[in-house]
Amino acid sequence: MLGIPYNHTMETPATFFLVGIPGLQSSHLWLAISLSATYIISLLGNTLIMTVIWMDFTLQEPMYCFLYVLAAVDIVMASSVVPKMVSIFFSGDGSISFNACFTQMYFVHAATSVETGLLLAMAFDRYIAICKPLHYKRILTPKLMLVMSVAITIRAVIFMTPLSWMLSHLPFCGSNVVLHSYCEHIAVAKLACADPMPSSLYSVIGSSIIVGSDVALIAASYHLILRAVCGLASKNAQLKALSTCGSHVGVMALYYLPGMASIYVAWLGRDTVPLHTQVLLADLYLIIPPTLNPIIYGLRTKQIRKRTWNLLMNCLFDHSKLGS
């Protein structure tokens, strides 16, 4: 699958050079400022969500445990690409070592795979909570939650490790300039001297299996949820049941819609869509969900909102007491 044998050490560049967003170099400073602000919001928001859930024993339900893991994955996803992007946009330092490039690629792929698995787990949680409320604690036990989390992680490792490995073992004997702001799979594959089709084909098949199966199961869960909600006699009960799913639906839309747009443009619109638009879509796919996920859950989830406010007030009150 990897082509004719070759001398890997002789034909592998020591570094790649990330150009940022091709065609928008004049806007790199403004992009760096906005990206830095977005990254800070993402770190603070997700860290706050994790802290609130960790410190409050009343938030140890399955939904909040999955949300805790989601916040951690969002931090990993954003941190794997944003610091380097900011460095490129501020100083123009786009150099990245060969190993660092493929390590970044691996973490991006693994984080996105884990995140879609967590969205499926959270959909399953909502299905049990609404369709089988009397059996909720019996079904979603800590043991099952642990098994689900481990299975999601193992799936990401099994599917995503070969993707980066196959591409990293192709010869790169030509240009080392990556027309992207991070080591995106397709952008790096274009630099290979050998045929990258096996790696690209594996990327499409693997992504289709993971995302396709997750989306199908999420859709099935919400189909059953809507059937159960429509069967409720009280209008207030229907609205209350649907409101518990609002945050999850919003997070899913933020994750899947930019991702689908980015993949569609990269594979089908590369000859018609400008390169800077393709790169921007790919960047937003990794930046928007980690930034807005904690905001959505903070605003729409009453328990999170209340506990966060109490935590902030306690911290401010304790600080003022120490100051006086």
CORWO-V598339 format. One record per pair of residues at least 24 apart in sequence whose ideal C-beta (glycine too) atoms are under 10 Angstrom apart, sorted by sequence separation. I is the first residue (numbers start at 1). J is the second residue. D is the distance in whole Angstrom. If there is no record, write none. Layout:
i:I j:J d:D
i:I j:J d:D
This chain:
i:46 j:70 d:8
i:47 j:71 d:8
i:50 j:74 d:10
i:80 j:104 d:6
i:81 j:105 d:10
i:121 j:145 d:8
i:124 j:148 d:8
i:164 j:188 d:10
i:167 j:191 d:10
i:168 j:192 d:10
i:170 j:194 d:5
i:221 j:245 d:10
i:258 j:282 d:9
i:261 j:285 d:8
i:262 j:286 d:9
i:46 j:71 d:4
i:47 j:72 d:9
i:49 j:74 d:9
i:50 j:75 d:8
i:80 j:105 d:9
i:167 j:192 d:7
i:169 j:194 d:9
i:170 j:195 d:8
i:258 j:283 d:10
i:259 j:284 d:10
i:260 j:285 d:9
i:45 j:71 d:8
i:46 j:72 d:7
i:80 j:106 d:9
i:81 j:107 d:9
i:170 j:196 d:6
i:222 j:248 d:9
i:258 j:284 d:5
i:259 j:285 d:5
i:46 j:73 d:9
i:80 j:107 d:4
i:81 j:108 d:6
i:121 j:148 d:5
i:221 j:248 d:10
i:222 j:249 d:8
i:258 j:285 d:4
i:259 j:286 d:9
i:46 j:74 d:5
i:47 j:75 d:7
i:79 j:107 d:9
i:80 j:108 d:6
i:120 j:148 d:9
i:121 j:149 d:8
i:170 j:198 d:9
i:257 j:285 d:9
i:258 j:286 d:9
i:42 j:71 d:10
i:45 j:74 d:9
i:46 j:75 d:5
i:80 j:109 d:10
i:167 j:196 d:7
i:170 j:199 d:7
i:256 j:285 d:10
i:258 j:287 d:9
i:45 j:75 d:10
i:46 j:76 d:10
i:77 j:107 d:8
i:80 j:110 d:9
i:81 j:111 d:10
i:118 j:148 d:9
i:121 j:151 d:9
i:166 j:196 d:9
i:169 j:199 d:9
i:218 j:248 d:9
i:222 j:252 d:9
i:255 j:285 d:8
i:258 j:288 d:6
i:259 j:289 d:9
i:43 j:74 d:9
i:46 j:77 d:10
i:76 j:107 d:7
i:77 j:108 d:7
i:80 j:111 d:7
i:117 j:148 d:8
i:118 j:149 d:8
i:121 j:152 d:7
i:167 j:198 d:9
i:168 j:199 d:9
i:218 j:249 d:10
i:254 j:285 d:10
i:257 j:288 d:10
i:258 j:289 d:8
i:42 j:74 d:7
i:43 j:75 d:7
i:46 j:78 d:8
i:76 j:108 d:9
i:79 j:111 d:9
i:117 j:149 d:9
i:120 j:152 d:8
i:166 j:198 d:6
i:167 j:199 d:5
i:42 j:75 d:7
i:77 j:110 d:9
i:78 j:111 d:9
i:166 j:199 d:4
i:167 j:200 d:9
i:255 j:288 d:9
i:256 j:289 d:10
i:76 j:110 d:8
i:77 j:111 d:4
i:117 j:151 d:8
i:118 j:152 d:6
i:165 j:199 d:9
i:166 j:200 d:9
i:218 j:252 d:7
i:254 j:288 d:6
i:255 j:289 d:5
i:42 j:77 d:9
i:43 j:78 d:7
i:76 j:111 d:5
i:77 j:112 d:7
i:114 j:149 d:9
i:117 j:152 d:3
i:164 j:199 d:9
i:166 j:201 d:10
i:167 j:202 d:9
i:254 j:289 d:5
i:255 j:290 d:10
i:42 j:78 d:5
i:43 j:79 d:8
i:75 j:111 d:9
i:116 j:152 d:9
i:117 j:153 d:8
i:163 j:199 d:7
i:166 j:202 d:6
i:167 j:203 d:9
i:253 j:289 d:10
i:254 j:290 d:10
i:41 j:78 d:10
i:42 j:79 d:9
i:73 j:110 d:9
i:74 j:111 d:8
i:77 j:114 d:9
i:115 j:152 d:9
i:117 j:154 d:10
i:162 j:199 d:9
i:163 j:200 d:10
i:166 j:203 d:9
i:215 j:252 d:9
i:252 j:289 d:10
i:254 j:291 d:9
i:255 j:292 d:10
i:73 j:111 d:5
i:76 j:114 d:8
i:77 j:115 d:7
i:114 j:152 d:6
i:117 j:155 d:6
i:214 j:252 d:10
i:218 j:256 d:9
i:251 j:289 d:7
i:254 j:292 d:6
i:255 j:293 d:8
i:39 j:78 d:6
i:43 j:82 d:9
i:72 j:111 d:10
i:73 j:112 d:9
i:76 j:115 d:10
i:113 j:152 d:8
i:114 j:153 d:6
i:116 j:155 d:10
i:117 j:156 d:7
i:163 j:202 d:6
i:164 j:203 d:10
i:254 j:293 d:7
i:38 j:78 d:8
i:39 j:79 d:8
i:42 j:82 d:8
i:73 j:113 d:10
i:113 j:153 d:9
i:116 j:156 d:9
i:162 j:202 d:6
i:163 j:203 d:6
i:73 j:114 d:5
i:74 j:115 d:7
i:114 j:155 d:8
i:115 j:156 d:9
i:162 j:203 d:10
i:215 j:256 d:7
i:251 j:292 d:8
i:39 j:81 d:10
i:40 j:82 d:10
i:72 j:114 d:9
i:73 j:115 d:5
i:113 j:155 d:7
i:114 j:156 d:5
i:214 j:256 d:9
i:250 j:292 d:8
i:251 j:293 d:5
i:254 j:296 d:8
i:39 j:82 d:5
i:110 j:153 d:8
i:113 j:156 d:4
i:114 j:157 d:9
i:159 j:202 d:9
i:160 j:203 d:10
i:163 j:206 d:6
i:250 j:293 d:9
i:251 j:294 d:10
i:253 j:296 d:10
i:38 j:82 d:8
i:39 j:83 d:8
i:70 j:114 d:9
i:73 j:117 d:9
i:74 j:118 d:10
i:112 j:156 d:8
i:113 j:157 d:9
i:159 j:203 d:10
i:162 j:206 d:8
i:163 j:207 d:9
i:211 j:255 d:10
i:69 j:114 d:8
i:70 j:115 d:7
i:73 j:118 d:7
i:110 j:155 d:10
i:111 j:156 d:8
i:113 j:158 d:10
i:211 j:256 d:8
i:215 j:260 d:10
i:250 j:295 d:10
i:251 j:296 d:6
i:35 j:81 d:10
i:36 j:82 d:8
i:39 j:85 d:9
i:69 j:115 d:9
i:72 j:118 d:10
i:110 j:156 d:5
i:113 j:159 d:6
i:114 j:160 d:9
i:159 j:205 d:10
i:160 j:206 d:7
i:247 j:293 d:9
i:250 j:296 d:5
i:251 j:297 d:7
i:35 j:82 d:6
i:36 j:83 d:10
i:39 j:86 d:7
i:109 j:156 d:8
i:110 j:157 d:7
i:113 j:160 d:6
i:159 j:206 d:5
i:160 j:207 d:10
i:249 j:296 d:10
i:250 j:297 d:9
i:35 j:83 d:10
i:38 j:86 d:10
i:69 j:117 d:10
i:70 j:118 d:5
i:112 j:160 d:9
i:158 j:206 d:9
i:159 j:207 d:9
i:211 j:259 d:8
i:248 j:296 d:9
i:36 j:85 d:9
i:69 j:118 d:6
i:70 j:119 d:8
i:110 j:159 d:9
i:111 j:160 d:9
i:211 j:260 d:9
i:247 j:296 d:5
i:248 j:297 d:9
i:250 j:299 d:10
i:251 j:300 d:10
i:35 j:85 d:6
i:36 j:86 d:5
i:106 j:156 d:10
i:109 j:159 d:8
i:110 j:160 d:5
i:113 j:163 d:10
i:159 j:209 d:7
i:160 j:210 d:9
i:246 j:296 d:9
i:247 j:297 d:5
i:250 j:300 d:7
i:35 j:86 d:6
i:66 j:117 d:10
i:67 j:118 d:9
i:70 j:121 d:9
i:106 j:157 d:10
i:109 j:160 d:4
i:110 j:161 d:8
i:159 j:210 d:6
i:247 j:298 d:9
i:249 j:300 d:10
i:66 j:118 d:6
i:69 j:121 d:9
i:70 j:122 d:8
i:108 j:160 d:9
i:109 j:161 d:9
i:207 j:259 d:9
i:211 j:263 d:9
i:247 j:299 d:8
i:248 j:300 d:9
i:32 j:85 d:8
i:33 j:86 d:9
i:35 j:88 d:10
i:36 j:89 d:9
i:66 j:119 d:9
i:69 j:122 d:10
i:107 j:160 d:9
i:110 j:163 d:10
i:247 j:300 d:4
i:248 j:301 d:10
i:31 j:85 d:8
i:32 j:86 d:5
i:35 j:89 d:7
i:36 j:90 d:8
i:66 j:120 d:10
i:106 j:160 d:6
i:109 j:163 d:6
i:110 j:164 d:9
i:155 j:209 d:10
i:156 j:210 d:8
i:246 j:300 d:5
i:247 j:301 d:6
i:31 j:86 d:9
i:32 j:87 d:9
i:34 j:89 d:9
i:35 j:90 d:9
i:66 j:121 d:5
i:67 j:122 d:7
i:105 j:160 d:9
i:106 j:161 d:7
i:109 j:164 d:7
i:155 j:210 d:7
i:208 j:263 d:10
i:246 j:301 d:9
i:32 j:88 d:8
i:33 j:89 d:8
i:65 j:121 d:10
i:66 j:122 d:5
i:108 j:164 d:9
i:207 j:263 d:7
i:244 j:300 d:9
i:28 j:85 d:10
i:31 j:88 d:9
i:32 j:89 d:3
i:33 j:90 d:9
i:66 j:123 d:10
i:106 j:163 d:8
i:107 j:164 d:9
i:243 j:300 d:8
i:244 j:301 d:9
i:247 j:304 d:9
i:28 j:86 d:10
i:31 j:89 d:5
i:32 j:90 d:5
i:63 j:121 d:9
i:66 j:124 d:9
i:67 j:125 d:10
i:105 j:163 d:8
i:106 j:164 d:4
i:155 j:213 d:10
i:243 j:301 d:10
i:30 j:89 d:9
i:31 j:90 d:9
i:32 j:91 d:9
i:62 j:121 d:8
i:63 j:122 d:7
i:66 j:125 d:6
i:105 j:164 d:5
i:106 j:165 d:9
i:155 j:214 d:10
i:204 j:263 d:9
i:243 j:302 d:9
i:28 j:88 d:7
i:29 j:89 d:7
i:62 j:122 d:9
i:65 j:125 d:9
i:104 j:164 d:9
i:203 j:263 d:10
i:28 j:89 d:4
i:29 j:90 d:7
i:64 j:125 d:10
i:102 j:163 d:10
i:103 j:164 d:8
i:27 j:89 d:9
i:28 j:90 d:8
i:62 j:124 d:9
i:63 j:125 d:5
i:102 j:164 d:5
i:105 j:167 d:8
i:106 j:168 d:9
i:152 j:214 d:10
i:25 j:88 d:10
i:28 j:91 d:10
i:62 j:125 d:5
i:63 j:126 d:8
i:101 j:164 d:9
i:102 j:165 d:8
i:105 j:168 d:8
i:204 j:267 d:8
i:21 j:85 d:9
i:25 j:89 d:9
i:28 j:92 d:8
i:61 j:125 d:9
i:203 j:267 d:10
i:20 j:85 d:7
i:24 j:89 d:10
i:63 j:128 d:10
i:102 j:167 d:7
i:103 j:168 d:10
i:18 j:84 d:7
i:62 j:128 d:8
i:63 j:129 d:7
i:101 j:167 d:10
i:102 j:168 d:4
i:18 j:85 d:8
i:20 j:87 d:10
i:21 j:88 d:9
i:25 j:92 d:8
i:62 j:129 d:9
i:101 j:168 d:8
i:102 j:169 d:10
i:200 j:267 d:9
i:20 j:88 d:5
i:21 j:89 d:8
i:61 j:129 d:9
i:18 j:87 d:9
i:19 j:88 d:8
i:20 j:89 d:6
i:99 j:168 d:8
i:18 j:88 d:6
i:98 j:168 d:8
i:17 j:88 d:10
i:20 j:92 d:8
i:19 j:92 d:9
i:20 j:94 d:6
i:62 j:136 d:8
i:66 j:140 d:10
i:98 j:172 d:8
i:108 j:182 d:7
i:18 j:93 d:9
i:19 j:94 d:6
i:61 j:136 d:9
i:62 j:137 d:9
i:65 j:140 d:9
i:101 j:176 d:10
i:108 j:183 d:8
i:17 j:93 d:9
i:18 j:94 d:4
i:61 j:137 d:9
i:69 j:145 d:9
i:107 j:183 d:10
i:108 j:184 d:8
i:109 j:185 d:7
i:17 j:94 d:5
i:18 j:95 d:8
i:62 j:139 d:9
i:63 j:140 d:9
i:65 j:142 d:8
i:101 j:178 d:8
i:105 j:182 d:8
i:106 j:183 d:9
i:108 j:185 d:9
i:186 j:263 d:10
i:16 j:94 d:8
i:17 j:95 d:6
i:18 j:96 d:6
i:62 j:140 d:4
i:98 j:176 d:9
i:104 j:182 d:6
i:105 j:183 d:5
i:184 j:262 d:9
i:15 j:94 d:9
i:16 j:95 d:8
i:17 j:96 d:8
i:61 j:140 d:8
i:62 j:141 d:9
i:66 j:145 d:8
i:69 j:148 d:10
i:73 j:152 d:10
i:104 j:183 d:5
i:105 j:184 d:8
i:187 j:266 d:9
i:15 j:95 d:5
i:16 j:96 d:5
i:62 j:142 d:8
i:65 j:145 d:6
i:69 j:149 d:6
i:73 j:153 d:10
i:96 j:176 d:10
i:103 j:183 d:9
i:104 j:184 d:10
i:105 j:185 d:6
i:186 j:266 d:6
i:14 j:95 d:9
i:15 j:96 d:6
i:16 j:97 d:8
i:65 j:146 d:9
i:95 j:176 d:9
i:101 j:182 d:9
i:102 j:183 d:7
i:185 j:266 d:9
i:186 j:267 d:8
i:15 j:97 d:5
i:16 j:98 d:7
i:60 j:142 d:9
i:62 j:144 d:8
i:66 j:148 d:8
i:96 j:178 d:8
i:101 j:183 d:4
i:105 j:187 d:10
i:184 j:266 d:8
i:14 j:97 d:7
i:15 j:98 d:7
i:18 j:101 d:8
i:62 j:145 d:5
i:65 j:148 d:10
i:66 j:149 d:8
i:69 j:152 d:9
i:73 j:156 d:10
i:94 j:177 d:9
i:100 j:183 d:8
i:102 j:185 d:10
i:105 j:188 d:7
i:13 j:97 d:9
i:14 j:98 d:6
i:15 j:99 d:10
i:16 j:100 d:9
i:61 j:145 d:10
i:65 j:149 d:8
i:69 j:153 d:9
i:94 j:178 d:8
i:186 j:270 d:8
i:13 j:98 d:6
i:14 j:99 d:10
i:15 j:100 d:9
i:16 j:101 d:5
i:98 j:183 d:10
i:12 j:98 d:6
i:15 j:101 d:8
i:16 j:102 d:10
i:18 j:104 d:10
i:62 j:148 d:9
i:66 j:152 d:10
i:94 j:180 d:10
i:96 j:182 d:9
i:102 j:188 d:8
i:12 j:99 d:10
i:94 j:181 d:8
i:96 j:183 d:7
i:101 j:188 d:7
i:13 j:101 d:10
i:187 j:275 d:10
i:120 j:210 d:10
i:127 j:217 d:10
i:131 j:221 d:9
i:116 j:207 d:10
i:123 j:214 d:9
i:127 j:218 d:10
i:130 j:221 d:10
i:187 j:278 d:9
i:89 j:181 d:8
i:123 j:215 d:10
i:126 j:218 d:10
i:130 j:222 d:10
i:132 j:224 d:10
i:186 j:278 d:9
i:187 j:279 d:8
i:88 j:181 d:6
i:113 j:206 d:9
i:117 j:210 d:8
i:120 j:213 d:8
i:121 j:214 d:10
i:124 j:217 d:8
i:127 j:220 d:9
i:128 j:221 d:9
i:131 j:224 d:6
i:88 j:182 d:9
i:109 j:203 d:8
i:113 j:207 d:9
i:116 j:210 d:6
i:120 j:214 d:5
i:123 j:217 d:7
i:124 j:218 d:9
i:127 j:221 d:4
i:130 j:224 d:9
i:131 j:225 d:6
i:184 j:278 d:9
i:86 j:181 d:10
i:112 j:207 d:9
i:116 j:211 d:6
i:119 j:214 d:7
i:120 j:215 d:9
i:123 j:218 d:4
i:126 j:221 d:7
i:127 j:222 d:8
i:130 j:225 d:5
i:133 j:228 d:10
i:180 j:275 d:9
i:184 j:279 d:8
i:187 j:282 d:9
i:85 j:181 d:5
i:117 j:213 d:10
i:118 j:214 d:10
i:119 j:215 d:9
i:120 j:216 d:10
i:122 j:218 d:9
i:123 j:219 d:9
i:125 j:221 d:9
i:126 j:222 d:8
i:127 j:223 d:10
i:129 j:225 d:9
i:130 j:226 d:10
i:131 j:227 d:8
i:132 j:228 d:9
i:179 j:275 d:6
i:186 j:282 d:9
i:84 j:181 d:8
i:85 j:182 d:6
i:109 j:206 d:9
i:113 j:210 d:6
i:116 j:213 d:9
i:117 j:214 d:7
i:120 j:217 d:6
i:121 j:218 d:10
i:123 j:220 d:9
i:124 j:221 d:6
i:127 j:224 d:6
i:131 j:228 d:5
i:179 j:276 d:10
i:182 j:279 d:9
i:185 j:282 d:10
i:84 j:182 d:6
i:109 j:207 d:9
i:112 j:210 d:9
i:113 j:211 d:9
i:116 j:214 d:5
i:120 j:218 d:6
i:123 j:221 d:4
i:127 j:225 d:6
i:130 j:228 d:6
i:131 j:229 d:9
i:180 j:278 d:9
i:181 j:279 d:6
i:184 j:282 d:6
i:82 j:181 d:10
i:84 j:183 d:9
i:112 j:211 d:9
i:115 j:214 d:10
i:116 j:215 d:8
i:119 j:218 d:7
i:122 j:221 d:10
i:123 j:222 d:7
i:126 j:225 d:6
i:130 j:229 d:7
i:179 j:278 d:9
i:180 j:279 d:6
i:181 j:280 d:9
i:184 j:283 d:9
i:81 j:181 d:8
i:82 j:182 d:9
i:131 j:231 d:10
i:179 j:279 d:8
i:182 j:282 d:8
i:81 j:182 d:4
i:109 j:210 d:10
i:113 j:214 d:9
i:120 j:221 d:8
i:127 j:228 d:9
i:181 j:282 d:8
i:182 j:283 d:8
i:184 j:285 d:10
i:80 j:182 d:8
i:81 j:183 d:9
i:116 j:218 d:9
i:123 j:225 d:8
i:130 j:232 d:9
i:180 j:282 d:7
i:181 j:283 d:6
i:184 j:286 d:9
i:80 j:183 d:10
i:81 j:184 d:9
i:180 j:283 d:9
i:182 j:286 d:8
i:181 j:286 d:10
i:133 j:241 d:10
i:130 j:240 d:10
i:131 j:241 d:10
i:130 j:241 d:5
i:129 j:241 d:9
i:130 j:242 d:9
i:130 j:244 d:7
i:126 j:241 d:9
i:129 j:244 d:7
i:130 j:245 d:8
i:129 j:245 d:9
i:126 j:244 d:7
i:127 j:245 d:10
i:125 j:244 d:10
i:126 j:245 d:5
i:126 j:247 d:10
i:123 j:245 d:9
i:126 j:248 d:6
i:122 j:245 d:10
i:125 j:248 d:9
i:126 j:249 d:9
i:122 j:247 d:9
i:123 j:248 d:7
i:122 j:248 d:5
i:123 j:249 d:9
i:119 j:248 d:8
i:122 j:251 d:8
i:123 j:252 d:8
i:122 j:252 d:9
i:119 j:251 d:7
i:120 j:252 d:10
i:118 j:251 d:10
i:119 j:252 d:6
i:115 j:251 d:9
i:116 j:252 d:9
i:119 j:255 d:6
i:118 j:255 d:10
i:119 j:256 d:8
i:116 j:255 d:7
i:115 j:255 d:6
i:116 j:256 d:8
i:112 j:255 d:9
i:116 j:259 d:9
i:115 j:259 d:10
i:35 j:181 d:9
i:112 j:259 d:7
i:31 j:181 d:9
i:28 j:181 d:10
i:22 j:177 d:10
i:12 j:168 d:9
i:16 j:172 d:8
i:23 j:179 d:10
i:12 j:169 d:9
i:22 j:179 d:5
i:24 j:181 d:10
i:12 j:170 d:9
i:17 j:175 d:9
i:19 j:177 d:6
i:20 j:178 d:10
i:21 j:179 d:9
i:22 j:180 d:8
i:11 j:170 d:9
i:12 j:171 d:7
i:13 j:172 d:5
i:16 j:175 d:9
i:17 j:176 d:6
i:18 j:177 d:8
i:19 j:178 d:7
i:20 j:179 d:9
i:21 j:180 d:8
i:22 j:181 d:9
i:8 j:168 d:9
i:11 j:171 d:4
i:12 j:172 d:6
i:13 j:173 d:8
i:16 j:176 d:5
i:17 j:177 d:5
i:18 j:178 d:5
i:19 j:179 d:6
i:20 j:180 d:8
i:21 j:181 d:6
i:1 j:162 d:10
i:8 j:169 d:7
i:10 j:171 d:9
i:11 j:172 d:7
i:12 j:173 d:9
i:13 j:174 d:9
i:15 j:176 d:7
i:16 j:177 d:8
i:17 j:178 d:7
i:18 j:179 d:9
i:19 j:180 d:7
i:20 j:181 d:5
i:8 j:170 d:9
i:11 j:173 d:5
i:13 j:175 d:9
i:14 j:176 d:9
i:16 j:178 d:5
i:17 j:179 d:10
i:18 j:180 d:6
i:19 j:181 d:8
i:20 j:182 d:10
i:2 j:165 d:10
i:6 j:169 d:9
i:8 j:171 d:8
i:10 j:173 d:9
i:11 j:174 d:10
i:13 j:176 d:4
i:18 j:181 d:6
i:2 j:166 d:7
i:6 j:170 d:9
i:7 j:171 d:8
i:8 j:172 d:10
i:12 j:176 d:10
i:16 j:180 d:10
i:18 j:182 d:7
i:1 j:166 d:7
i:2 j:167 d:10
i:6 j:171 d:5
i:18 j:183 d:7
i:3 j:169 d:9
i:5 j:171 d:10
i:18 j:184 d:9
i:2 j:169 d:6
i:3 j:170 d:7
i:4 j:171 d:9
i:6 j:173 d:9
i:16 j:183 d:7
i:1 j:169 d:10
i:2 j:170 d:7
i:3 j:171 d:8
i:19 j:187 d:10
i:2 j:171 d:9
i:18 j:187 d:9
i:18 j:188 d:10
i:119 j:289 d:10
i:16 j:187 d:10
i:16 j:188 d:7
i:112 j:285 d:8
i:108 j:282 d:10
i:112 j:286 d:8
i:115 j:289 d:7
i:16 j:191 d:8
i:111 j:286 d:8
i:115 j:290 d:9
i:74 j:251 d:10
i:108 j:285 d:10
i:112 j:289 d:9
i:13 j:191 d:9
i:108 j:286 d:7
i:115 j:293 d:9
i:111 j:290 d:9
i:67 j:247 d:9
i:63 j:244 d:9
i:67 j:248 d:9
i:70 j:251 d:8
i:11 j:193 d:7
i:66 j:248 d:10
i:11 j:194 d:10
i:63 j:247 d:9
i:67 j:251 d:9
i:63 j:248 d:9
i:70 j:255 d:10
i:6 j:193 d:9
i:6 j:194 d:8
i:3 j:192 d:9
i:3 j:193 d:9
i:4 j:194 d:7
i:3 j:194 d:4
i:2 j:194 d:7
i:3 j:195 d:6
i:2 j:195 d:9
i:3 j:196 d:9
i:1 j:195 d:10
i:3 j:197 d:10
i:3 j:198 d:8
i:1 j:197 d:9
i:2 j:198 d:7
i:1 j:198 d:4
i:2 j:199 d:9
i:1 j:199 d:8
i:85 j:283 d:7
i:1 j:201 d:9
i:1 j:202 d:9
i:81 j:282 d:10
i:82 j:283 d:9
i:85 j:286 d:9
i:81 j:283 d:8
i:85 j:287 d:9
i:82 j:286 d:8
i:81 j:286 d:5
i:82 j:287 d:7
i:80 j:286 d:8
i:81 j:287 d:8
i:77 j:285 d:10
i:78 j:286 d:7
i:82 j:290 d:9
i:77 j:286 d:6
i:78 j:287 d:7
i:82 j:291 d:10
i:77 j:287 d:9
i:78 j:289 d:9
i:79 j:290 d:9
i:74 j:286 d:10
i:77 j:289 d:8
i:78 j:290 d:4
i:77 j:290 d:6
i:78 j:291 d:8
i:76 j:290 d:9
i:74 j:289 d:7
i:75 j:290 d:7
i:73 j:289 d:10
i:74 j:290 d:4
i:73 j:290 d:8
i:74 j:291 d:8
i:74 j:292 d:10
i:70 j:289 d:9
i:71 j:290 d:9
i:74 j:293 d:6
i:70 j:290 d:9
i:73 j:293 d:10
i:74 j:294 d:8
i:71 j:293 d:7
i:70 j:293 d:7
i:71 j:294 d:6
i:70 j:294 d:9
i:67 j:293 d:9
i:71 j:297 d:9
i:67 j:294 d:9
i:70 j:297 d:9
i:67 j:297 d:6
i:64 j:297 d:9
i:63 j:297 d:10
i:67 j:301 d:8
i:64 j:301 d:9
i:67 j:304 d:8
i:63 j:301 d:9
i:64 j:303 d:8
i:63 j:303 d:10
i:64 j:304 d:8
i:52 j:294 d:10
i:59 j:301 d:10
i:61 j:303 d:9
i:64 j:307 d:10
i:46 j:290 d:7
i:49 j:293 d:8
i:50 j:294 d:9
i:59 j:303 d:6
i:42 j:287 d:8
i:45 j:290 d:8
i:46 j:291 d:9
i:49 j:294 d:5
i:58 j:303 d:7
i:59 j:304 d:7
i:38 j:284 d:10
i:42 j:288 d:10
i:45 j:291 d:7
i:48 j:294 d:7
i:49 j:295 d:10
i:52 j:298 d:9
i:42 j:289 d:9
i:43 j:290 d:9
i:45 j:292 d:9
i:46 j:293 d:7
i:47 j:294 d:9
i:56 j:303 d:8
i:35 j:283 d:8
i:39 j:287 d:8
i:42 j:290 d:4
i:43 j:291 d:9
i:45 j:293 d:8
i:46 j:294 d:5
i:49 j:297 d:6
i:56 j:304 d:9
i:59 j:307 d:7
i:27 j:276 d:9
i:31 j:280 d:9
i:38 j:287 d:6
i:41 j:290 d:9
i:42 j:291 d:4
i:45 j:294 d:3
i:49 j:298 d:7
i:58 j:307 d:8
i:24 j:274 d:10
i:38 j:288 d:9
i:41 j:291 d:6
i:42 j:292 d:9
i:44 j:294 d:8
i:45 j:295 d:6
i:48 j:298 d:8
i:53 j:303 d:10
i:56 j:306 d:10
i:23 j:274 d:7
i:24 j:275 d:10
i:25 j:276 d:10
i:39 j:290 d:9
i:40 j:291 d:10
i:41 j:292 d:9
i:42 j:293 d:9
i:43 j:294 d:10
i:45 j:296 d:10
i:46 j:297 d:10
i:52 j:303 d:9
i:53 j:304 d:8
i:56 j:307 d:5
i:22 j:274 d:9
i:23 j:275 d:7
i:24 j:276 d:5
i:31 j:283 d:9
i:35 j:287 d:7
i:38 j:290 d:9
i:39 j:291 d:8
i:42 j:294 d:8
i:45 j:297 d:9
i:49 j:301 d:10
i:52 j:304 d:6
i:55 j:307 d:8
i:56 j:308 d:10
i:22 j:275 d:5
i:23 j:276 d:4
i:24 j:277 d:10
i:34 j:287 d:10
i:38 j:291 d:5
i:41 j:294 d:8
i:42 j:295 d:10
i:45 j:298 d:7
i:52 j:305 d:10
i:21 j:275 d:9
i:22 j:276 d:6
i:23 j:277 d:9
i:37 j:291 d:10
i:38 j:292 d:10
i:41 j:295 d:8
i:52 j:306 d:10
i:53 j:307 d:8
i:56 j:310 d:9
i:21 j:276 d:5
i:24 j:279 d:8
i:49 j:304 d:7
i:52 j:307 d:5
i:56 j:311 d:8
i:19 j:275 d:10
i:20 j:276 d:10
i:21 j:277 d:9
i:22 j:278 d:9
i:23 j:279 d:9
i:24 j:280 d:8
i:48 j:304 d:9
i:51 j:307 d:10
i:52 j:308 d:5
i:55 j:311 d:7
i:21 j:278 d:10
i:22 j:279 d:7
i:51 j:308 d:9
i:52 j:309 d:10
i:21 j:279 d:5
i:49 j:307 d:10
i:52 j:310 d:9
i:20 j:279 d:8
i:21 j:280 d:6
i:49 j:308 d:8
i:52 j:311 d:6
i:55 j:314 d:10
i:19 j:279 d:9
i:48 j:308 d:6
i:51 j:311 d:7
i:52 j:312 d:10
i:21 j:282 d:10
i:21 j:283 d:8
i:20 j:283 d:10
i:45 j:308 d:10
i:48 j:311 d:8
i:48 j:312 d:8
